[in-house]
Amino acid sequence: MPDLPARFAAIILAFAPLFCLRTWRHAEVLRVGAILAPGKHTVTSLLRISGHRREPHFINYHRVLNRA
């Protein structure tokens, strides 16, 4: 993941304890994609812009947003 400015990273990291480690890694990819993606912010567009377009287990990224 790209390095974030310290102030922004501190805000984002405050949410890390709410996720298990594996889910947090997926959430980080989606976060970076959401920041960079122009237009609609679908999971597919977030993966595409963050360089995970050919991710074999893309369903795991959908599950991050699908589960409570």
ZIGIZI-V722304 format. One record per run of one state. SS is the DSSP state (hx for helix, st for strand, lp for the rest). FROM is the first residue (numbers start at 1). TO is the last residue. Records with the same first field share a line. If there is no record, write none. Layout:
SS = FROM-TO + FROM-TO
//
This chain:
lp = 1-5 + 14-15 + 19-20 + 37-42 + 50-58 + 67-68
hx = 6-13 + 16-18 + 21-36 + 43-49 + 59-66
//
